[in-house]
Amino acid sequence: MLRALLARTGGILSVGAFVGVTSVAANAQALPPGVHMGMTTQELQAAQPTAEPVSRPQRLSGGLLGSWRGDPAPIAGLMFKPTYYFASGQLKRVEYDASAQGQPDGGEAAFSSLLQWGRGAFGNELAALDPGSAYVSWSSGDLDVVLQRTGDARRANLRLIYKQLQLRDASEL
């Protein structure tokens, strides 16, 4: 059922589409309702009226500016804060960040839940597991999805990232 829904929506589902399809712990990993890559800040404000400008926007490579923040959302038992990154006037990236400090397992259960969700939604992942961190990613259409866990039980963080696929010519590498 989930794969059929993903096929009809191009791999992106709204939060409402997950209700009844996935577990409660993993029902909010999709982009927020009305949010899509390529939208303008005005469209984001219309789709997410409670989103607020960030006082000190974070800059990333490629001209990305994390200039808007949404309401925290419970995902897999942790509170994730979304940040919206724009470049050239368009939404190019959404990052959900959560602290797992104080969690007895350092966020491992949340990471495992999100990993299972990603496998169900996007298939097999590419993974890198290093001491103190885990990184997995999927590609679906023109979207890359990244799940990251860093730190130990005392200072662990999780990050779920949606970003617009950037194809590069080999001469740019």
Secondary structure, DSSP 8 states (H G I E B T S, - for coil): -HHHHHHHTTT---HHHHTTTS-GGGS--S--TT--TT--HHHHHHH-TT-EEEEEEEE-GGG-EEEEE---EEETTEEEEEEEEEETTEEEEEEEEEE-TT-TTTTHHHHHHHHHHHHHHH-S-EEEEETTEEEEEEEETTEEEEEEEES-TTS-EEEEEEEE-----GGG-
